[in-house]
């Protein structure tokens, strides 16, 4: 990223490498800047377990939203998603003049449907990672990363990873490593990482990148569903809603994402008292804010099993 001043950071002692902890890493490790004893250079240490967690969560998050949009579109025709796709497939097989993009749209929808129908197994893997906190290469290796929908997930996931890396670079660039960490440092690192991405990307890439950023922050919420504060980081909902305020006017789908994923968190973790049946409008955002502000430690009666 041009605006991230990576070359300048390298000149000041930041090595352009990522150190993965493949064995013994946990999803709570996420990422941090460490100084090498050999030469004093700094580098990012990244948890492979969190990378797994983020990919799975990104898939669950965007497939939930995409399926709802597909369901709404088919519903206007009075059809279920499955019947709608069958009709489209029949049309494609009978029409020699069907535009290529329509055929691609059918394949994308079928790939989405296949992923969405398997969401139960992905949710179990997600909670297995939360429970153990450790990497699961055997189960993860069975995922097919070459489907149409997996490639879409990859795009969102990669920008999420970029946000985490730029967040850690910001700690280095802003001089946070040389003093006691405070909450404002985390706020500044979030904004710095966000603007590094936002200012560098062409408009057609901004939506995917912002979805990746929101997926990272929601993934952190799912890792810490009780909203327990460590006294240094803002709560995960605060971080989510702060980024949302910066991008909400760019695309109405960000509101859809917020209004979809907070109830998803509340549903999977059985968060008591969370408002139900929220439509995608500003009033729903206010209801979510009100609930979170009055429930700093919401009652969680159980978790997905």
Buried (B, 14 or more C-beta within 10 A) or exposed (E): BEEBBBEEBEEEEBBEEBEEBEEEBBBBBBBEBBEEEEEEBBBBBBBBBBBBBBBBBBBBBBBBBBBBEBBEEBEEEEBEBEEBBEEBBEEBEEEEEBEEEEBEEBBBBBBBBBBBEEBEEBBEBBBBBBEEBBBBEEBBEEBEEEBBBBEBBBBBBBBBBBBBBBBBBBBBBEEBBEEEEEBEBBBBBBBBBBBBBBEBBEEEEBBBBBBBBBBBBBBBBBBBBEBEBEEEBBBBBBBBBBBBEBBBEEBEBBBBBBBBBBBBBBEBBBBEEBEEEBEBEEEBBEBBBEBBEEBEEBEBEEEEE
